[in-house]
Amino acid sequence: MTDATPPTPEILPPASETPVQRRGGPRPPAQGASQAADLNPAGAWRYGVIVCALIIAMPMFSAVRGVSQPLGRALMGVTDMIMLAMFLWSLFKPGLRTLKFLILGLLALSVLNIAFWTHDVPLTATYQGFRKSILWLLAICIGYSVRRRDRNIVLWIITGVCVVVAIYAVKQWLFGFTAFDKQMLDAQSAQEYANKIGDYQRAISILSSGFHVGMTGTLLIIIALTIKQAPNPIAWGRSAILIVIGALGIYASFTRTFMIIAAALACVQISRSGKHPLIRVGVLTAGAAIMAVGIFAGYFSQLEQAIFSDYRFTSRSISYEAMATLFSTYPIGLFSGYGLGSAGSTLGESFAIGGAHWVEPHNVLLKYVVEFGAPLSLWLYWEIGKVVRAAKPDPMLRFDNSLSMLGVFLLIGAGLTITSVETWPISLYIGFIIGMFAIPPARVVRRAPT
C-alpha cells in the first residue's frame, strides 16, 4: 500500500454549456447551384459586358444597312459568330446541361440533313436558317451564364434599346421615310408582304420589318409592367411612359396581332400582380368596356372582314395544308425533319433551287417540327418549359420573374401567325431574359450571433 491520494477526476462541463467562440463576420455561403453561377471565376464580368455590347450593337448594325448593305450584313454576321462563341464557352459552365446538349443535337441533325436532304441548297440559305431557328436558343444559355449582379444592367439596356427602336418607328410614322430609311427598306427580303398593308407603309424603325417593331413595342410594355415599383409617383410615371412608347411603336408598325397580344399580356400581368381583388375586378371590367365600345363602333365587324378576306389570314390554312401534304408524301421528315431553314421565312426560292423540301407553316411550334422532326421538337419545348418554370423571385433584380413567362407567351402568341423567333434581335433579347431568370436566387446568409 501507498499513502498517495488517488487523482481527482476532471469534471467536464456539459456540451450545452461549452462556450463556442465564433469568428466575427458572416459565415461563408454554401456553394449551391445558384451561388456557383454567381461566383464565376475571374474575368466573368467580361461576359456580361460582351452581352450588353451585343444588345446595343445588334440594332445599330442592322441600321448600317441603310448606308451599306454588304457592310451591315457582315457586321450582323460578326454578332452571330460572337453569340456562337459565347454559347460554346457556356458549355463548360454549370446549368442547363440538357438544353445545351439538345441544341448541339439539333445542329448535328442539321449537318446530317444537309448531307442527305438539302446538300444542293445554297449555304447562305442554311446559314439564314441557323439565324432564324437556333440563335435565340443560344441566347437562353448565354443569359443563364450572366452573373446575377450584372443582370439588372442587362435588363435596363434591353429596355433602353427597345425605347430607341420604338421612338424611331414613331418618327417614321409621323414624318415619313428618309432616303436612309428607304435604303434600309430595300435591303429587306420581304418588303411588300411584311412591310406594306394595303397602301400603308409599316414603320420598320432600324430593324427588318414592321413585325419586328411590333415585337419590340410589346416587349417594352411587358417590361414596364414587370418593373418592381417603388411607392412614389416617379416610378409609376416611368412605367407609364414606357407603356405609351411601346403602344405608339406598335401602332406605327400597324401590326394588329401585337395590338391584341399586348393588351392580353397587360391584362394577365395586372390581374396576377394585383394584391387586392378589386384590381382584378377592375381589369375585367375595363376589358368588358373596351369590347362593348368595339362592338358599338363596328370594329369587330372590320376584324371579322380582315380575318376572312385578308390574304395574310386566309393563307394560314393554305400553309397548314401544304405542311400536311409534305408530311404525308415524305413521312420520314416527321421524325427527322427536313433540314435547317426548311420552314424559314423567305427561304422558299433557295430551297426550290436546291430541289429540297420547304414549307412555311406560319406557326412557331410547327416550324421546329418541320425542320427537326416531332420527337426532338417536343423535347425542346419540354426543356424550354423547364427553364421558364425555374424562374423564381430574385430580390437582387429590379424586375419581377413573371417577365420570363410573359416573354414566352409573347413568342408563342405571336408565333401562331408569324414566325416570331425570326424577329432578330428582339427574339434574342427574350432569350436573354428567359435565361437570366432561370436560376433560383441565392440562399439568404444570416450573420451568426456573437
Buried (B, 14 or more C-beta within 10 A) or exposed (E): EEEEEEEEEEEEEEEEEEEEEEEEEEEEBEEEEBBBBBEBEEEBEEBBEBBBEBBBBBBBBBBBBBEEBEEBBEBBEEBBEBBBEBBEBBBEBEBBEEBBEBBEBBEEBBEEBBEEBBEEBBEEBBBBBBBBBBBBBBBBBBBBBBBBEBBBBBBBBBBEBBBBBBBBBBBBBEEEBEEEBEBBBEBBEEBEBBBBBEEEBBBBBBBBBBBBBBBBBBBBBBBBBBBEBEEEEEEEEBBEEBBBBBBBBBBBBBBBBBBBBBBBBBBBBBBBBBEEEEBBEBBEEEBEEEEEEBEEEEEEEEEEEBEEEEEBBEEBEEBBEBBEEBBEEEEEBBEBBBBBBBBBBBBBEBBEEBEBBBBBBBBBBBBBBBBBBBEBBEBBBEBBEEBBEBBEEBEEBBBBBBBBBBBBBBBBBBBBBBBBBBBBBBBBBBBBBBBBBBBBBBEEEEEEEE
